[in-house]
């Protein structure tokens, strides 16, 4: 394994849900925002920013933020604001905004904001271009039916803005730019590292392959992640790109404690909250009309009962990348999966659901103390062996 | 796309228009009566059978709905108007009566404001598309798909036979989802036709509005909105009928026939 990289990804959920929240079919889109108490929000933002900053101190290489709308799942409707808030407090770690759906924002403005963050952080920004979940289209004034076409055009515009000296022009189906000439320009050349993140639509994997971007699958089963990984490698080769290990981050729900029993006891209630509550929404919100192909819709509808049934940790553990246990167990588990996927890039979900601050601090500290150094050392030893 | 059973007397023809395969159903003899169906055609066209006694009834299936091909480039109502200019040329249709239901009513109104000289008489049945003061009436996308069938009718038995036994039937779900995508292309960003009121005065042909008094999808109050812009239009409403007033009330079918005769 080449030099390994550890990211800490935060979702920043709003966790003070009303007692009757189970009575709501979704914590997304139409979950009433009267339940958002800004005073509690103050405390949560302070706490979550502190956790991101702590991650660098204990040894993580990057912090990851992302964007969602109309939901208690995330308090990051505008992740660039979070990135801007942590840049002065994070000294060397990368700042990953994974990211704003480019079709939900004016592309020139997104090119500008990312360039600002890249300059402000002296070239530590990484970005991802998600299409956005189905839920985002119920919250934003953009049609899900031509989302992919608009998404594609938006990425074109952003890349043009970053790679060609301005002013340039762009006459597209959705946007007209007479003077595409954003100031500032990115610090990194030609632009910050880019990823596509997705929930496994073949179209998005194909796009990553075409553009030579990294690809990260979120909330897909282990088996599906493996298929997507193979598809990415195959398609990238067809487009003349070799997938580098760091381009396929492995997203793992991770919790470390003194014993396996203790780890499970401490983590499972929050993993349960994450799957049962934070992710709770309706099939209609997940798939607004035109957002998925009919084939994909049928595939997902057939699976829906399996994924959104009653929570069962063994099933979740079996289906998804979940590493909960002692440092030894987590090290072995992460190394095994990394080997299988062909990555050296771990994106750890280490602040899970409604986990209290002390558990996040404990988890990050133990990962920083007992997991990261050992995986780094093992990888370095492997490199020495390979070199000899 | 699961095949929909249409009444036997209707002849089914396929026409390729601008590269797009569409189906045209027709039956009967007499003056041509073109019917623009609504956003769903799965509940069939049984109601149209009586019209075939007096008229040559022509029911084209709209692109992206029913068994007609999809065309992702058709993103606005005017694309449908243009499609029908081509199709009517192919069918050799010059002047005809035009009856439009729901989304088809909006389509018919759009066609008639532009090509009124070709429309002998116009009937709009529960037409969609005008923005009223009360909100949010008639935004199809706010309705949970599983509730749509029951919101369409006053008497559920009328459409029960067209629905799958299993409410989670994947084939049916997939077909409706695909049609939802067509509607989203047309209506997601602008569910109301904000320009149409400006041109509705061009509907100078005899015009009838038909509405079910128990319409839960587009309330009968919407009729006043249309009459505000087409003051000469007649209005007939039917008790005990929902949005699918033609499927539910034979009297409504007869009223259309009477108006056109």
Interface residues (C-beta under 8 A of the other chain):
Chain A: X141 X142 X143 X144 X145 X146 X282 X284 X287 X288 X289 X290 X292 X294 X297 X298 X301 X302
Chain B: X72 X75 X141 X144 X145 X168 X170 X173 X174 X175 X177 X178 X180 X181 X182 X183 X184 X185 X188 X189
